[in-house]
Amino acid sequence: MPDENADFTDEHGGFAAAQTDSLIRVLHTTIQYAVRALVLVILWGTGDVVWILYQKLTGPPVMLLNIGDILQTFGAFLAVLIAIEIFINITVYLREDVIHVRQVIATALMAVARKVIVFDFKEIGYEYVGATAAVVLSLGITYGLIATKI
């Protein structure tokens, strides 16, 4: 019996561009544009990191960064890395039609770690820090269980 979904994929396992179903064609095109937009966001974020570094290093005192500047730069850099991870998650899903849970959990862990790195402990309450710690612990345990395949 032929696979009823066989006509929805091409020889590479992705959605075929020439579909008879117009909805599938529109969705395929929308996904392609969304991935291109994400690439633009990644490039824009990279430019933002470079711009922040340039501004901080050329302003007084020249070639010196204070801790706030370093945290701002790390935050921008990690945001770009998270966008890259999301891009990889999407492209792997589109190629293999499988969600790699371990990679998604790792991306989420990186996003929470970014938040922890840029915390301003003078501005946030202990409840927020505790809740974030619970999220980090939960994601860490989940990643560990998935990585060891228990």
Secondary structure as a PSIPRED ss2 file (coil, helix, strand):
# PSIPRED VFORMAT (PSIPRED V4.0)

   1 M C   1.000  0.000  0.000
   2 P C   1.000  0.000  0.000
   3 D C   1.000  0.000  0.000
   4 E C   1.000  0.000  0.000
   5 N C   1.000  0.000  0.000
   6 A H   0.000  1.000  0.000
   7 D H   0.000  1.000  0.000
   8 F H   0.000  1.000  0.000
   9 T E   0.000  0.000  1.000
  10 D C   1.000  0.000  0.000
  11 E C   1.000  0.000  0.000
  12 H C   1.000  0.000  0.000
  13 G C   1.000  0.000  0.000
  14 G C   1.000  0.000  0.000
  15 F E   0.000  0.000  1.000
  16 A C   1.000  0.000  0.000
  17 A C   1.000  0.000  0.000
  18 A C   1.000  0.000  0.000
  19 Q C   1.000  0.000  0.000
  20 T C   1.000  0.000  0.000
  21 D C   1.000  0.000  0.000
  22 S H   0.000  1.000  0.000
  23 L H   0.000  1.000  0.000
  24 I H   0.000  1.000  0.000
  25 R H   0.000  1.000  0.000
  26 V H   0.000  1.000  0.000
  27 L H   0.000  1.000  0.000
  28 H H   0.000  1.000  0.000
  29 T H   0.000  1.000  0.000
  30 T H   0.000  1.000  0.000
  31 I H   0.000  1.000  0.000
  32 Q H   0.000  1.000  0.000
  33 Y H   0.000  1.000  0.000
  34 A H   0.000  1.000  0.000
  35 V H   0.000  1.000  0.000
  36 R H   0.000  1.000  0.000
  37 A H   0.000  1.000  0.000
  38 L H   0.000  1.000  0.000
  39 V H   0.000  1.000  0.000
  40 L H   0.000  1.000  0.000
  41 V H   0.000  1.000  0.000
  42 I H   0.000  1.000  0.000
  43 L H   0.000  1.000  0.000
  44 W H   0.000  1.000  0.000
  45 G H   0.000  1.000  0.000
  46 T H   0.000  1.000  0.000
  47 G H   0.000  1.000  0.000
  48 D H   0.000  1.000  0.000
  49 V H   0.000  1.000  0.000
  50 V H   0.000  1.000  0.000
  51 W H   0.000  1.000  0.000
  52 I H   0.000  1.000  0.000
  53 L H   0.000  1.000  0.000
  54 Y H   0.000  1.000  0.000
  55 Q H   0.000  1.000  0.000
  56 K H   0.000  1.000  0.000
  57 L H   0.000  1.000  0.000
  58 T H   0.000  1.000  0.000
  59 G C   1.000  0.000  0.000
  60 P C   1.000  0.000  0.000
  61 P C   1.000  0.000  0.000
  62 V C   1.000  0.000  0.000
  63 M C   1.000  0.000  0.000
  64 L C   1.000  0.000  0.000
  65 L C   1.000  0.000  0.000
  66 N C   1.000  0.000  0.000
  67 I H   0.000  1.000  0.000
  68 G H   0.000  1.000  0.000
  69 D H   0.000  1.000  0.000
  70 I H   0.000  1.000  0.000
  71 L H   0.000  1.000  0.000
  72 Q H   0.000  1.000  0.000
  73 T H   0.000  1.000  0.000
  74 F H   0.000  1.000  0.000
  75 G H   0.000  1.000  0.000
  76 A H   0.000  1.000  0.000
  77 F H   0.000  1.000  0.000
  78 L H   0.000  1.000  0.000
  79 A H   0.000  1.000  0.000
  80 V H   0.000  1.000  0.000
  81 L H   0.000  1.000  0.000
  82 I H   0.000  1.000  0.000
  83 A H   0.000  1.000  0.000
  84 I H   0.000  1.000  0.000
  85 E H   0.000  1.000  0.000
  86 I H   0.000  1.000  0.000
  87 F H   0.000  1.000  0.000
  88 I H   0.000  1.000  0.000
  89 N H   0.000  1.000  0.000
  90 I H   0.000  1.000  0.000
  91 T H   0.000  1.000  0.000
  92 V H   0.000  1.000  0.000
  93 Y H   0.000  1.000  0.000
  94 L H   0.000  1.000  0.000
  95 R H   0.000  1.000  0.000
  96 E H   0.000  1.000  0.000
  97 D C   1.000  0.000  0.000
  98 V C   1.000  0.000  0.000
  99 I C   1.000  0.000  0.000
 100 H C   1.000  0.000  0.000
 101 V H   0.000  1.000  0.000
 102 R H   0.000  1.000  0.000
 103 Q H   0.000  1.000  0.000
 104 V H   0.000  1.000  0.000
 105 I H   0.000  1.000  0.000
 106 A H   0.000  1.000  0.000
 107 T H   0.000  1.000  0.000
 108 A H   0.000  1.000  0.000
 109 L H   0.000  1.000  0.000
 110 M H   0.000  1.000  0.000
 111 A H   0.000  1.000  0.000
 112 V H   0.000  1.000  0.000
 113 A H   0.000  1.000  0.000
 114 R H   0.000  1.000  0.000
 115 K H   0.000  1.000  0.000
 116 V H   0.000  1.000  0.000
 117 I H   0.000  1.000  0.000
 118 V C   1.000  0.000  0.000
 119 F C   1.000  0.000  0.000
 120 D C   1.000  0.000  0.000
 121 F C   1.000  0.000  0.000
 122 K C   1.000  0.000  0.000
 123 E C   1.000  0.000  0.000
 124 I C   1.000  0.000  0.000
 125 G C   1.000  0.000  0.000
 126 Y H   0.000  1.000  0.000
 127 E H   0.000  1.000  0.000
 128 Y H   0.000  1.000  0.000
 129 V H   0.000  1.000  0.000
 130 G H   0.000  1.000  0.000
 131 A H   0.000  1.000  0.000
 132 T H   0.000  1.000  0.000
 133 A H   0.000  1.000  0.000
 134 A H   0.000  1.000  0.000
 135 V H   0.000  1.000  0.000
 136 V H   0.000  1.000  0.000
 137 L H   0.000  1.000  0.000
 138 S H   0.000  1.000  0.000
 139 L H   0.000  1.000  0.000
 140 G H   0.000  1.000  0.000
 141 I H   0.000  1.000  0.000
 142 T H   0.000  1.000  0.000
 143 Y H   0.000  1.000  0.000
 144 G H   0.000  1.000  0.000
 145 L H   0.000  1.000  0.000
 146 I H   0.000  1.000  0.000
 147 A H   0.000  1.000  0.000
 148 T H   0.000  1.000  0.000
 149 K C   1.000  0.000  0.000
 150 I C   1.000  0.000  0.000
